[in-house]
């Protein structure tokens, strides 16, 4: 069976994580936006959050949210 690219689902999950973090941890959302705007990569975000918190679910949500932010057009 051929593997299907499910990019649309991945993008939707990234967006859900961004809004979840914004609703539950607004300071973290601001920090994520700042770091992505200054060149951090989503994978770096996940590793850092995992190192600091040992919370795998939060680290994954942060990576997804960061990926969502990184995919948005730059705002000047």
C-alpha positions as CSV (number, residue, x, y, z in Angstrom):
1,X,0.0,0.0,0.0
2,X,1.3,3.4,-1.0
3,X,1.9,5.9,1.9
4,X,-0.3,9.0,1.6
5,X,1.1,12.4,2.4
6,X,-1.2,13.8,5.1
7,X,0.3,17.4,5.1
8,X,-3.1,19.0,5.5
9,X,-3.8,17.1,8.7
10,X,-0.3,18.0,10.0
11,X,-0.9,21.7,9.3
12,X,-4.3,21.5,11.1
13,X,-2.7,19.8,14.1
14,X,0.0,22.5,14.2
15,X,-2.7,25.2,14.2
16,X,-4.6,23.5,17.0
17,X,-1.5,23.3,19.2
18,X,-0.8,27.0,18.5
19,X,-4.3,28.0,19.7
20,X,-4.2,25.6,22.6
21,X,-1.0,27.1,23.9
22,X,-2.4,30.6,23.3
23,X,-5.5,29.8,25.3
24,X,-3.7,28.0,28.2
25,X,-0.3,29.5,28.3
26,X,-0.3,33.0,26.8
27,X,3.2,33.9,28.0
28,X,4.5,30.7,26.4
29,X,2.7,31.6,23.2
30,X,4.4,35.0,23.2
31,X,7.8,33.4,23.9
32,X,7.3,30.9,21.1
33,X,6.4,33.7,18.6
34,X,9.5,35.7,19.8
35,X,11.9,32.8,19.3
36,X,10.5,31.7,15.9
37,X,10.7,35.3,14.8
38,X,14.3,35.3,15.8
39,X,15.3,32.1,13.9
40,X,14.6,29.2,16.3
41,X,13.6,26.0,14.5
42,X,10.6,24.0,15.7
43,X,12.8,21.0,16.5
44,X,15.0,23.2,18.7
45,X,11.9,24.4,20.6
46,X,10.8,20.8,21.3
47,X,14.2,19.8,22.5
48,X,14.5,22.8,24.8
49,X,11.0,22.4,26.3
50,X,11.7,18.7,26.9
51,X,15.1,19.5,28.6
52,X,13.5,22.1,30.8
53,X,10.3,20.4,31.7
54,X,10.6,16.6,31.0
55,X,7.0,17.0,29.7
56,X,6.9,15.2,26.3
57,X,3.3,16.2,25.5
58,X,4.0,19.9,26.1
59,X,7.2,19.7,24.1
60,X,5.4,18.2,21.2
61,X,2.6,20.8,21.4
62,X,5.3,23.6,21.4
63,X,7.0,22.1,18.4
64,X,3.7,21.9,16.5
65,X,2.8,25.5,17.5
66,X,6.3,26.7,16.4
67,X,5.9,24.9,13.1
68,X,2.6,26.7,12.6
69,X,4.2,30.0,13.4
70,X,7.2,29.3,11.1
71,X,4.8,28.6,8.2
72,X,3.1,32.0,8.6
73,X,4.2,34.9,6.4
74,X,6.4,37.4,8.2
75,X,4.7,40.4,9.6
76,X,6.7,43.7,9.4
